Structures are given as structure tokens and as C-alpha cells.
Amino acid sequence: MLFTIDVGNSHTVTGLFDGDKLIGQWRLKSDRERTDDELAIRYHALFSMAKIDKDDIDGIILASVVPSLEAAWLSCINTYFSSSLKSKPFVVSAKSIGHIIKVKIDYPEEVGADRLVNAIAAWERYKQNLIIIDFGTAITFDCVSADCEYLGGTILPGIAISLDALATRTAKLPRIDVTEPPEAIIGKNTVQAMKSGILNGYGSLIDGLSAKIATELCPNEEALKIIATGGMAHLIAPYSKKIEEVDTMLTLHGLHLLYKKI
């Protein structure tokens, strides 16, 4: 079995594949202070609840944007998983997967591993020009050419960051739950106005920025696919006319696909 690990700034999403089938996936908070022993204890419990024997895991692939947690994970793997592995855990970086996707930006080592994994996963599925929008702690737009080249993208504050800023930097605006949609675009009270501003506002932002990127990415109006992923993608997608598909498991499936290619 293959254990896939995606360490993000806010959450760590892990998946377990038996062949091509995803048989388990977990989403936990990314605690930068967590040690290798604490990771082992937590996943031992999760595997036990799912009736999974860790000794059946013979491959591990890791994509991380948090250096301290990457180190903790590698130590955990070396201590608690190494006896059953066929090879060392594979760590995704622009250098380690340069033979699979061309990273055509100024400083390839700066791009997040998860962004490259998403790019590969989406390109393998569609094999055309792509914009991949990842709704995480930050919202990233990643541009991939039809020739499987990672061309760069844009980064902006995520939804949770904006909500926190509104609640902490103002005197009267409360923390709100945006999983319940606003009743109308024009809010009749503070909470409804904030919900509309976040959901309709981000939806319009996504559409406007997607249109500008598309003009630059496909100047001759070549075929282009726009897909979304990340924990909050499903919240904004209904408010966007540009997002064509939402796949919240894109990174895990990308890690699985990538492991088969290395």
C-alpha cells in the first residue's frame, strides 16, 4: 500500500492507496510543534480505527510546505515505517520531479510542492492548458501549458485569513460561518453583508483574475480548463462562472500518480 502525505500550512491531508483505490484519507491540523513521536501516535490510532496494519505500507510519498513538519515526518517514517518500505520515502520538490514537469519560473525551488503535484495530476487528466485554483490558507492560481510546463501563477490571501482579519481588525464585525449562504447579494444585516462580501466577492475575484490569466496564458484562445481544489473550493465554486470542476482530492491522487512515475 502507498501512504501519501500532503503537509499544508493549515492542514495535513493524508491518504492510503491499495493499488489504485483510495481506501482511507484523513485531514488533521498542521501543528508546527508536533514531534515525530506524536505523529506516530496519532497515525497509529487512525490506522487502528480503520483496521489498517502499518506494516502493509510499502511506499510513502511526501509533499510539504512546512519545513519543520517535513523534518518531523521524515524522522517518524524512518523510525516507525522503514521496516516495511521497499525504498526511501519520496519527497516532492521541483528538483526531484524535474524529469516529469518543466518548472519554468525564476526560482523553481520556491514553488510549493503541492502546487507541482496538482499541476501534474491535472495535466495527466486533461493534457491541455490549465488553471488550477487551490483554496487553502492562501489561494493560488497555477498555470500549466499543454506541453506540461509549470509556468507560474498568482497568490492571494485565503478565505479564512480574510475572515480573521475582519474579526480581529474591526471593532464590531463578528466571526461568521460562511458555510450557510447569504440570502441576497445586498445584505440586510451585518452577518448577511459579510457572507455576501466573502462568497460573492471571492467568486467575482476568481472570475476576474481567471479571465486576465487566460488572456496571457492563451493569447490565441487555445483550449483552457479551469479546475479548483482545496478545503474551501466547494464554498466558492457556486459563486464562480469560470470554475469548471472541483476536485478536493486532487493532491492525494496526484501524489499517487507521481509515485507510479518515479
Backbone as CSV, one residue per row, in Angstrom:
resi,resn,N_x,N_y,N_z,CA_x,CA_y,CA_z,C_x,C_y,C_z
1,MET,0.839,-1.200,0.000,0.000,0.000,0.000,0.875,1.252,0.000
2,LEU,0.330,2.330,-0.525,1.041,3.598,-0.622,0.419,4.611,0.334
3,PHE,1.264,5.234,1.156,0.839,6.271,2.085,1.237,7.618,1.488
4,THR,0.254,8.480,1.203,0.513,9.786,0.609,0.298,10.861,1.674
5,ILE,1.216,11.829,1.714,1.200,12.846,2.766,1.323,14.228,2.123
6,ASP,0.339,15.083,2.372,0.342,16.450,1.866,0.294,17.394,3.061
7,VAL,1.446,17.982,3.402,1.545,18.857,4.565,1.361,20.300,4.117
8,GLY,0.224,20.892,4.491,-0.048,22.281,4.161,0.131,23.183,5.368
9,ASN,-0.016,24.480,5.169,0.169,25.429,6.262,-0.888,25.286,7.349
10,SER,-2.110,24.983,6.962,-3.194,24.864,7.937,-3.526,23.421,8.272
11,HIS,-3.532,22.558,7.260,-3.926,21.169,7.465,-2.956,20.210,6.772
12,THR,-2.870,19.013,7.317,-2.146,17.917,6.688,-3.173,16.894,6.233
13,VAL,-3.164,16.612,4.944,-4.106,15.641,4.378,-3.311,14.413,3.960
14,THR,-3.713,13.267,4.458,-3.029,12.019,4.137,-4.013,11.042,3.511
15,GLY,-3.484,10.159,2.694,-4.316,9.153,2.049,-3.583,7.833,1.963
16,LEU,-4.340,6.762,1.933,-3.770,5.425,1.820,-4.382,4.741,0.603
17,PHE,-3.507,4.315,-0.313,-3.938,3.682,-1.548,-3.581,2.200,-1.529
18,ASP,-4.562,1.379,-1.865,-4.336,-0.050,-2.098,-4.462,-0.251,-3.599
19,GLY,-3.326,-0.355,-4.276,-3.357,-0.318,-5.736,-3.769,1.082,-6.169
20,ASP,-4.798,1.169,-6.997,-5.286,2.466,-7.464,-6.472,2.970,-6.650
21,LYS,-6.850,2.250,-5.617,-8.040,2.606,-4.840,-7.652,3.343,-3.569
22,LEU,-8.263,4.510,-3.369,-8.064,5.274,-2.137,-8.941,4.645,-1.058
23,ILE,-8.318,3.989,-0.085,-9.092,3.255,0.923,-9.213,4.012,2.244
24,GLY,-8.490,5.108,2.375,-8.600,5.910,3.587,-7.972,7.262,3.395
25,GLN,-8.580,8.290,3.994,-7.972,9.619,3.932,-8.340,10.375,5.197
26,TRP,-7.374,11.187,5.663,-7.514,11.902,6.919,-7.050,13.339,6.745
27,ARG,-7.733,14.255,7.443,-7.401,15.678,7.378,-7.228,16.187,8.811
28,LEU,-5.995,16.557,9.163,-5.679,16.995,10.514,-4.998,18.362,10.476
29,LYS,-5.084,19.066,11.583,-4.447,20.376,11.681,-2.931,20.239,11.611
30,SER,-2.284,21.117,10.880,-0.817,21.136,10.808,-0.268,21.919,11.993
31,ASP,0.224,21.186,12.975,0.817,21.792,14.162,2.336,21.785,13.996
32,ARG,2.928,22.954,13.825,4.366,23.054,13.557,5.232,22.539,14.712
33,GLU,4.647,22.421,15.896,5.406,21.957,17.051,5.309,20.445,17.243
34,ARG,4.544,19.776,16.403,4.352,18.341,16.596,5.645,17.579,16.321
35,THR,5.940,16.598,17.171,7.167,15.819,17.036,6.915,14.541,16.248
36,ASP,8.008,13.864,15.897,7.886,12.612,15.166,7.138,11.555,15.978
37,ASP,7.371,11.519,17.302,6.667,10.552,18.145,5.173,10.852,18.203
38,GLU,4.826,12.124,18.251,3.409,12.500,18.288,2.714,12.136,16.978
39,LEU,3.400,12.318,15.872,2.826,11.903,14.588,2.596,10.394,14.575
40,ALA,3.561,9.646,15.077,3.436,8.193,15.096,2.248,7.755,15.938
41,ILE,2.080,8.359,17.095,0.963,8.010,17.975,-0.369,8.311,17.305
42,ARG,-0.462,9.480,16.698,-1.731,9.880,16.073,-2.109,8.956,14.921
43,TYR,-1.156,8.635,14.068,-1.491,7.802,12.910,-1.626,6.332,13.274
44,HIS,-0.948,5.907,14.335,-1.181,4.551,14.832,-2.650,4.405,15.246
45,ALA,-3.174,5.430,15.920,-4.574,5.403,16.339,-5.515,5.425,15.139
46,LEU,-5.222,6.265,14.156,-6.073,6.355,12.972,-6.064,5.046,12.191
47,PHE,-4.893,4.467,12.016,-4.799,3.187,11.312,-5.547,2.092,12.077
48,SER,-5.430,2.099,13.394,-6.113,1.085,14.197,-7.625,1.191,14.048
49,MET,-8.141,2.422,14.074,-9.586,2.609,13.912,-10.067,2.147,12.545
50,ALA,-9.189,2.298,11.531,-9.553,1.880,10.172,-9.174,0.426,9.893
51,LYS,-8.654,-0.259,10.941,-8.243,-1.667,10.808,-7.183,-1.843,9.710
52,ILE,-6.205,-0.956,9.743,-5.102,-0.985,8.778,-3.812,-1.334,9.520
53,ASP,-3.068,-2.275,8.974,-1.777,-2.658,9.528,-0.685,-1.818,8.863
54,LYS,0.027,-1.027,9.641,1.044,-0.138,9.055,2.139,-0.918,8.329
55,ASP,2.328,-2.176,8.705,3.350,-2.980,8.045,2.967,-3.359,6.616
56,ASP,1.715,-3.101,6.233,1.294,-3.327,4.849,1.672,-2.158,3.945
57,ILE,2.131,-1.061,4.553,2.543,0.117,3.785,3.971,-0.098,3.287
58,ASP,4.129,-0.153,1.964,5.469,-0.388,1.407,6.005,0.788,0.607
59,GLY,5.223,1.879,0.535,5.683,3.072,-0.167,5.117,4.330,0.474
60,ILE,5.902,5.397,0.498,5.465,6.674,1.070,5.961,7.809,0.177
61,ILE,5.069,8.762,-0.082,5.443,9.962,-0.823,4.955,11.171,-0.040
62,LEU,5.804,12.185,0.058,5.549,13.343,0.914,5.702,14.637,0.133
63,ALA,4.697,15.511,0.251,4.784,16.875,-0.269,4.506,17.816,0.888
64,SER,5.431,18.718,1.162,5.288,19.588,2.331,5.677,21.021,2.006
65,VAL,4.945,21.970,2.609,5.331,23.386,2.524,5.703,23.917,3.902
66,VAL,5.836,23.007,4.880,6.200,23.380,6.250,7.489,22.638,6.624
67,PRO,8.654,23.289,6.543,9.926,22.591,6.763,10.022,21.842,8.085
68,SER,9.529,22.425,9.180,9.639,21.754,10.478,8.833,20.466,10.504
69,LEU,7.664,20.479,9.883,6.851,19.264,9.837,7.409,18.254,8.847
70,GLU,8.012,18.724,7.783,8.657,17.795,6.856,9.744,17.006,7.576
71,ALA,10.541,17.695,8.388,11.598,17.020,9.142,11.009,16.031,10.139
72,ALA,9.921,16.430,10.811,9.288,15.537,11.784,8.720,14.302,11.096
73,TRP,8.110,14.501,9.936,7.548,13.365,9.199,8.646,12.400,8.751
74,LEU,9.728,12.921,8.240,10.812,12.047,7.772,11.424,11.256,8.929
75,SER,11.539,11.894,10.089,12.035,11.187,11.258,11.044,10.109,11.699
76,CYS,9.773,10.443,11.678,8.728,9.481,12.032,8.759,8.278,11.094
77,ILE,8.866,8.543,9.807,8.890,7.465,8.814,10.109,6.569,9.023
78,ASN,11.256,7.199,9.263,12.492,6.440,9.449,12.423,5.534,10.681
79,THR,11.734,6.011,11.728,11.659,5.260,12.979,10.559,4.204,12.971
80,TYR,9.401,4.553,12.418,8.230,3.695,12.600,7.748,2.972,11.335
81,PHE,8.216,3.386,10.165,7.712,2.783,8.935,8.780,2.082,8.108
82,SER,10.031,2.342,8.381,11.104,1.942,7.462,11.191,0.431,7.244
83,SER,10.804,-0.372,8.223,10.988,-1.826,8.106,10.168,-2.437,6.981
84,SER,9.042,-1.809,6.615,8.178,-2.384,5.584,8.321,-1.710,4.224
85,LEU,9.099,-0.626,4.146,9.197,0.135,2.898,10.143,-0.536,1.908
86,LYS,9.756,-0.485,0.634,10.607,-1.021,-0.422,11.731,-0.054,-0.784
87,SER,11.512,1.236,-0.525,12.512,2.251,-0.830,12.326,3.418,0.128
88,LYS,13.257,4.356,0.124,13.141,5.535,0.967,11.912,6.349,0.574
89,PRO,11.335,7.081,1.514,10.194,7.931,1.161,10.605,8.958,0.110
90,PHE,9.704,9.204,-0.836,9.990,10.164,-1.900,9.470,11.527,-1.475
91,VAL,10.330,12.528,-1.521,9.971,13.894,-1.139,9.851,14.742,-2.407
92,VAL,8.698,15.325,-2.610,8.431,16.094,-3.825,9.097,17.463,-3.753
93,SER,9.793,17.826,-4.817,10.366,19.167,-4.979,10.516,19.422,-6.467
94,ALA,10.778,20.660,-6.818,10.970,20.992,-8.230,12.128,20.195,-8.817
95,LYS,13.164,19.959,-8.009,14.328,19.209,-8.484,14.021,17.724,-8.637
96,SER,13.306,17.141,-7.662,13.086,15.692,-7.678,12.114,15.248,-8.764
97,ILE,11.272,16.169,-9.248,10.314,15.780,-10.296,10.540,16.572,-11.591
98,GLY,11.741,17.137,-11.725,12.038,17.933,-12.920,11.965,17.148,-14.214
99,HIS,12.089,15.822,-14.126,12.005,14.996,-15.337,10.554,14.741,-15.745
100,ILE,9.597,15.112,-14.886,8.180,14.864,-15.170,7.479,16.134,-15.626
101,ILE,7.806,17.258,-14.997,7.205,18.535,-15.379,8.300,19.599,-15.422
102,LYS,8.291,20.416,-16.469,9.256,21.504,-16.606,8.770,22.693,-15.786
103,VAL,9.595,23.131,-14.839,9.225,24.259,-13.982,9.880,25.515,-14.544
104,LYS,9.096,26.315,-15.244,9.638,27.463,-15.969,9.334,28.766,-15.225
105,ILE,9.935,28.884,-14.017,9.827,30.119,-13.260,11.230,30.538,-12.835
106,ASP,11.361,31.749,-12.292,12.679,32.295,-11.973,13.436,31.450,-10.957
107,TYR,12.748,31.044,-9.910,13.385,30.280,-8.837,12.548,29.024,-8.563
108,PRO,12.804,27.940,-9.287,11.979,26.728,-9.176,11.857,26.193,-7.758
109,GLU,12.908,26.370,-6.943,12.872,25.819,-5.586,11.857,26.537,-4.698
110,GLU,11.346,27.680,-5.131,10.390,28.435,-4.322,8.967,27.907,-4.438
111,VAL,8.653,27.215,-5.503,7.265,26.800,-5.718,6.899,25.685,-4.752
112,GLY,5.696,25.759,-4.177,5.243,24.761,-3.226,5.100,23.392,-3.862
113,ALA,5.493,22.367,-3.127,5.431,21.000,-3.650,4.005,20.612,-4.019
114,ASP,3.036,21.061,-3.216,1.640,20.717,-3.506,1.178,21.316,-4.826
115,ARG,1.686,22.488,-5.171,1.299,23.129,-6.420,1.807,22.335,-7.617
116,LEU,3.006,21.794,-7.501,3.550,20.966,-8.584,2.783,19.650,-8.706
117,VAL,2.430,19.070,-7.564,1.659,17.826,-7.588,0.308,18.063,-8.255
118,ASN,-0.359,19.155,-7.894,-1.648,19.476,-8.519,-1.498,19.671,-10.022
119,ALA,-0.415,20.329,-10.415,-0.180,20.583,-11.841,-0.037,19.269,-12.611
120,ILE,0.724,18.342,-12.056,0.922,17.050,-12.722,-0.370,16.266,-12.777
121,ALA,-1.097,16.238,-11.670,-2.351,15.485,-11.614,-3.359,16.012,-12.630
122,ALA,-3.489,17.329,-12.703,-4.456,17.917,-13.627,-4.031,17.735,-15.076
123,TRP,-2.725,17.905,-15.340,-2.264,17.753,-16.727,-2.440,16.310,-17.210
124,GLU,-2.142,15.345,-16.376,-2.308,13.943,-16.765,-3.765,13.632,-17.091
125,ARG,-4.674,14.327,-16.448,-6.097,14.083,-16.684,-6.588,14.749,-17.964
126,TYR,-6.109,15.975,-18.239,-6.689,16.740,-19.344,-5.725,16.994,-20.503
127,LYS,-4.424,17.026,-20.240,-3.405,17.257,-21.266,-3.730,18.468,-22.137
128,GLN,-3.988,19.593,-21.475,-4.246,20.849,-22.171,-3.835,22.003,-21.257
129,ASN,-3.966,23.223,-21.738,-3.679,24.384,-20.904,-4.619,24.383,-19.702
130,LEU,-4.059,24.714,-18.544,-4.827,24.607,-17.304,-4.583,25.793,-16.379
131,ILE,-5.632,26.155,-15.656,-5.511,26.999,-14.473,-6.051,26.180,-13.315
132,ILE,-5.206,25.957,-12.308,-5.608,25.180,-11.143,-5.674,26.135,-9.956
133,ILE,-6.843,26.264,-9.366,-7.049,27.191,-8.253,-7.157,26.371,-6.969
134,ASP,-6.239,26.607,-6.054,-6.199,25.853,-4.797,-6.624,26.774,-3.656
135,PHE,-7.758,26.433,-3.047,-8.291,27.228,-1.947,-7.775,26.679,-0.622
136,GLY,-6.627,27.171,-0.198,-6.044,26.765,1.066,-5.867,27.967,1.972
137,THR,-4.835,27.949,2.803,-4.530,29.104,3.638,-4.358,30.336,2.753
138,ALA,-3.643,30.162,1.658,-3.618,31.137,0.566,-4.386,30.542,-0.605
139,ILE,-4.863,31.394,-1.478,-5.478,30.926,-2.722,-4.440,31.083,-3.817
140,THR,-4.102,29.981,-4.460,-3.095,30.020,-5.511,-3.718,29.678,-6.852
141,PHE,-3.278,30.384,-7.874,-3.616,30.076,-9.259,-2.347,29.524,-9.902
142,ASP,-2.392,28.307,-10.399,-1.234,27.700,-11.040,-1.529,27.470,-12.517
143,CYS,-0.585,27.889,-13.353,-0.775,27.820,-14.798,0.111,26.732,-15.388
144,VAL,-0.495,25.865,-16.171,0.203,24.749,-16.794,-0.084,24.777,-18.290
145,SER,0.958,24.621,-19.081,0.777,24.642,-20.530,0.354,23.279,-21.042
146,ALA,-0.087,23.245,-22.278,-0.476,21.984,-22.902,0.718,21.053,-23.071
147,ASP,1.941,21.585,-22.958,3.162,20.776,-23.067,3.691,20.337,-21.708
148,CYS,2.856,20.413,-20.683,3.219,20.021,-19.316,4.378,20.866,-18.787
149,GLU,4.210,22.175,-18.879,5.164,23.121,-18.317,4.468,23.907,-17.212
150,TYR,5.115,23.968,-16.059,4.586,24.802,-14.981,5.089,26.221,-15.205
151,LEU,4.157,27.153,-15.438,4.526,28.490,-15.885,4.471,29.546,-14.787
152,GLY,4.023,29.179,-13.596,3.883,30.152,-12.517,2.430,30.389,-12.187
153,GLY,2.147,31.507,-11.529,0.763,31.780,-11.159,0.639,33.012,-10.292
154,THR,-0.388,33.021,-9.475,-0.635,34.140,-8.569,-0.979,33.587,-7.183
155,ILE,-0.768,34.423,-6.168,-1.059,34.050,-4.788,-1.796,35.211,-4.120
156,LEU,-2.864,34.885,-3.402,-3.601,35.898,-2.671,-4.100,35.333,-1.352
157,PRO,-4.505,36.189,-0.411,-4.945,35.688,0.897,-6.167,34.773,0.773
158,GLY,-6.167,33.715,1.578,-7.274,32.783,1.570,-8.493,33.316,2.306
159,ILE,-9.574,32.563,2.243,-10.843,32.983,2.834,-10.734,33.097,4.346
160,ALA,-10.123,32.096,4.982,-10.003,32.117,6.443,-9.188,33.321,6.910
161,ILE,-8.132,33.662,6.168,-7.314,34.823,6.525,-8.150,36.100,6.464
162,SER,-8.961,36.224,5.426,-9.802,37.417,5.280,-10.841,37.501,6.391
163,LEU,-11.449,36.372,6.727,-12.437,36.363,7.809,-11.795,36.719,9.140
164,ASP,-10.608,36.188,9.396,-9.895,36.509,10.635,-9.555,37.996,10.692
165,ALA,-9.130,38.548,9.556,-8.769,39.966,9.515,-9.976,40.848,9.818
166,LEU,-11.127,40.486,9.261,-12.340,41.272,9.517,-12.713,41.242,10.994
167,ALA,-12.577,40.069,11.614,-12.993,39.928,13.007,-12.005,40.562,13.981
168,THR,-10.714,40.502,13.649,-9.701,40.982,14.599,-9.295,42.436,14.386
169,ARG,-9.484,42.946,13.179,-9.036,44.305,12.877,-10.174,45.324,12.863
170,THR,-11.372,44.910,13.232,-12.502,45.832,13.319,-13.149,45.703,14.697
171,ALA,-13.875,46.746,15.092,-14.449,46.767,16.437,-15.767,46.013,16.541
172,LYS,-16.551,45.999,15.465,-17.904,45.465,15.581,-18.217,44.286,14.669
173,LEU,-17.294,43.922,13.773,-17.596,42.820,12.869,-17.285,41.488,13.552
174,PRO,-18.252,40.559,13.548,-18.078,39.290,14.276,-17.410,38.228,13.407
175,ARG,-17.037,37.133,14.043,-16.632,35.945,13.299,-17.896,35.286,12.769
176,ILE,-17.873,34.847,11.525,-19.080,34.300,10.912,-18.799,32.939,10.277
177,ASP,-19.867,32.224,10.015,-19.817,30.926,9.348,-20.303,31.119,7.916
178,VAL,-19.394,30.909,6.953,-19.785,31.124,5.555,-20.271,29.841,4.869
179,THR,-20.433,28.759,5.644,-20.966,27.538,5.028,-22.454,27.677,4.740
180,GLU,-23.118,28.624,5.417,-24.512,28.940,5.111,-24.528,30.146,4.179
181,PRO,-25.127,30.029,2.980,-25.063,31.123,2.004,-25.859,32.341,2.431
182,PRO,-25.514,33.509,1.905,-26.289,34.713,2.197,-27.645,34.652,1.513
183,GLU,-28.586,35.387,2.056,-29.937,35.380,1.491,-30.009,36.172,0.188
184,ALA,-29.165,37.169,0.042,-29.148,38.002,-1.167,-27.781,38.661,-1.268
185,ILE,-27.493,39.241,-2.426,-26.219,39.945,-2.585,-26.183,41.176,-1.685
186,ILE,-27.298,41.893,-1.607,-27.377,43.065,-0.736,-27.790,42.601,0.652
187,GLY,-26.838,42.587,1.576,-27.122,42.116,2.924,-27.965,43.102,3.710
188,LYS,-28.938,42.572,4.456,-29.826,43.411,5.265,-29.383,43.493,6.725
189,ASN,-28.316,42.779,7.059,-27.721,42.884,8.391,-26.230,42.603,8.251
190,THR,-25.504,42.790,9.334,-24.041,42.690,9.267,-23.575,41.313,8.822
191,VAL,-24.151,40.270,9.412,-23.710,38.915,9.083,-23.993,38.594,7.620
192,GLN,-25.193,38.950,7.150,-25.529,38.680,5.744,-24.646,39.494,4.803
193,ALA,-24.334,40.713,5.185,-23.455,41.551,4.359,-22.051,40.962,4.281
194,MET,-21.555,40.426,5.397,-20.227,39.818,5.407,-20.206,38.528,4.588
195,LYS,-21.231,37.698,4.733,-21.308,36.465,3.942,-21.321,36.779,2.455
196,SER,-22.125,37.753,2.075,-22.199,38.120,0.667,-20.867,38.663,0.172
197,GLY,-20.232,39.481,1.001,-18.955,40.054,0.595,-17.890,38.992,0.372
198,ILE,-17.836,38.011,1.266,-16.842,36.955,1.132,-17.164,36.039,-0.043
199,LEU,-18.365,35.497,-0.094,-18.694,34.484,-1.102,-18.850,35.086,-2.494
200,ASN,-19.685,36.117,-2.618,-19.830,36.757,-3.924,-18.563,37.512,-4.316
201,GLY,-17.907,38.106,-3.326,-16.686,38.850,-3.618,-15.568,37.956,-4.124
202,TYR,-15.327,36.850,-3.427,-14.285,35.930,-3.880,-14.671,35.270,-5.203
203,GLY,-15.961,34.978,-5.386,-16.392,34.408,-6.660,-16.087,35.343,-7.821
204,SER,-16.369,36.626,-7.624,-16.083,37.618,-8.672,-14.583,37.797,-8.861
205,LEU,-13.844,37.760,-7.745,-12.383,37.860,-7.836,-11.820,36.706,-8.658
206,ILE,-12.295,35.502,-8.377,-11.827,34.317,-9.100,-12.100,34.464,-10.588
207,ASP,-13.299,34.908,-10.937,-13.659,35.043,-12.346,-12.846,36.129,-13.036
208,GLY,-12.680,37.255,-12.367,-11.934,38.346,-12.976,-10.466,38.012,-13.171
209,LEU,-9.848,37.418,-12.159,-8.441,37.062,-12.265,-8.235,35.919,-13.253
210,SER,-9.168,34.964,-13.274,-9.078,33.861,-14.242,-9.114,34.390,-15.670
211,ALA,-9.972,35.372,-15.910,-10.085,35.940,-17.255,-8.787,36.632,-17.666
212,LYS,-8.165,37.358,-16.745,-6.910,38.039,-17.065,-5.782,37.035,-17.303
213,ILE,-5.730,35.995,-16.461,-4.696,34.975,-16.639,-4.891,34.247,-17.961
214,ALA,-6.137,33.938,-18.292,-6.435,33.225,-19.538,-5.965,34.015,-20.756
215,THR,-6.109,35.321,-20.710,-5.677,36.162,-21.823,-4.171,36.060,-22.033
216,GLU,-3.436,35.969,-20.933,-1.981,35.870,-21.021,-1.519,34.455,-21.327
217,LEU,-2.201,33.478,-20.738,-1.821,32.074,-20.912,-2.182,31.567,-22.303
218,CYS,-3.315,32.001,-22.805,-3.818,31.528,-24.112,-4.162,32.728,-24.993
219,PRO,-3.149,33.429,-25.489,-3.412,34.646,-26.259,-4.172,34.403,-27.552
220,ASN,-4.090,33.194,-28.065,-4.816,32.856,-29.290,-6.075,32.050,-29.010
221,GLU,-6.556,32.156,-27.765,-7.786,31.492,-27.329,-7.711,29.976,-27.483
222,GLU,-6.536,29.416,-27.149,-6.396,27.967,-27.152,-7.295,27.359,-26.067
223,ALA,-7.533,26.060,-26.184,-8.379,25.366,-25.211,-7.802,25.513,-23.813
224,LEU,-8.666,25.780,-22.849,-8.241,26.019,-21.475,-9.251,25.418,-20.513
225,LYS,-8.738,24.749,-19.485,-9.578,24.154,-18.446,-9.249,24.817,-17.119
226,ILE,-10.276,25.165,-16.345,-10.079,25.773,-15.033,-10.713,24.871,-13.986
227,ILE,-9.882,24.364,-13.074,-10.379,23.475,-12.032,-9.968,24.013,-10.668
228,ALA,-10.688,23.582,-9.642,-10.433,24.061,-8.285,-10.226,22.886,-7.345
229,THR,-9.415,23.124,-6.336,-9.183,22.122,-5.302,-8.984,22.852,-3.982
230,GLY,-8.750,22.087,-2.920,-8.548,22.694,-1.611,-9.797,22.627,-0.754
231,GLY,-9.586,22.803,0.542,-10.659,22.607,1.506,-11.848,23.528,1.355
232,MET,-11.658,24.724,0.793,-12.767,25.674,0.678,-13.243,25.865,-0.755
233,ALA,-12.777,25.021,-1.651,-13.163,25.171,-3.064,-14.668,25.055,-3.257
234,HIS,-15.288,24.119,-2.523,-16.727,23.895,-2.707,-17.562,25.086,-2.252
235,LEU,-17.002,25.945,-1.380,-17.742,27.113,-0.917,-17.832,28.198,-1.985
236,ILE,-16.745,28.381,-2.741,-16.677,29.472,-3.707,-17.167,29.056,-5.092
237,ALA,-17.015,27.789,-5.444,-17.367,27.336,-6.793,-18.772,27.752,-7.227
238,PRO,-19.802,27.677,-6.368,-21.142,28.093,-6.811,-21.245,29.576,-7.158
239,TYR,-20.272,30.371,-6.723,-20.304,31.807,-6.969,-19.379,32.214,-8.118
240,SER,-18.811,31.224,-8.778,-17.897,31.483,-9.889,-18.463,30.893,-11.181
241,LYS,-18.333,31.643,-12.257,-18.747,31.153,-13.572,-17.591,30.502,-14.326
242,LYS,-16.378,30.686,-13.821,-15.194,30.195,-14.527,-14.768,28.797,-14.083
243,ILE,-14.993,28.461,-12.816,-14.574,27.144,-12.324,-15.432,26.068,-12.976
244,GLU,-14.771,25.130,-13.647,-15.489,24.082,-14.376,-15.607,22.783,-13.587
245,GLU,-14.703,22.589,-12.640,-14.698,21.334,-11.889,-14.037,21.548,-10.542
246,VAL,-14.550,20.857,-9.525,-13.942,20.872,-8.196,-13.498,19.456,-7.856
247,ASP,-12.228,19.315,-7.469,-11.694,18.017,-7.063,-10.877,18.226,-5.787
248,THR,-11.500,17.993,-4.639,-10.827,18.235,-3.374,-9.731,17.208,-3.091
249,MET,-9.731,16.095,-3.815,-8.718,15.057,-3.616,-7.620,15.113,-4.677
250,LEU,-7.514,16.222,-5.393,-6.564,16.325,-6.496,-5.133,16.065,-6.041
251,THR,-4.725,16.618,-4.902,-3.341,16.471,-4.458,-3.027,15.028,-4.078
252,LEU,-3.933,14.375,-3.358,-3.692,12.977,-2.981,-3.587,12.091,-4.209
253,HIS,-4.503,12.265,-5.154,-4.442,11.465,-6.381,-3.191,11.827,-7.192
254,GLY,-2.780,13.089,-7.127,-1.554,13.491,-7.804,-0.328,12.836,-7.199
255,LEU,-0.287,12.723,-5.885,0.829,12.046,-5.219,0.867,10.567,-5.610
256,HIS,-0.296,9.945,-5.675,-0.377,8.540,-6.088,0.127,8.374,-7.515
257,LEU,-0.321,9.251,-8.388,0.098,9.208,-9.786,1.608,9.446,-9.908
258,LEU,2.105,10.410,-9.184,3.524,10.764,-9.239,4.391,9.603,-8.760
259,TYR,3.951,8.922,-7.713,4.737,7.816,-7.179,4.919,6.708,-8.213
260,LYS,3.903,6.517,-9.043,3.986,5.481,-10.075,4.940,5.871,-11.194
261,LYS,5.263,7.179,-11.281,6.116,7.651,-12.360,7.594,7.730,-11.979
262,ILE,7.885,7.730,-10.697,9.283,7.939,-10.279,10.077,6.628,-10.348
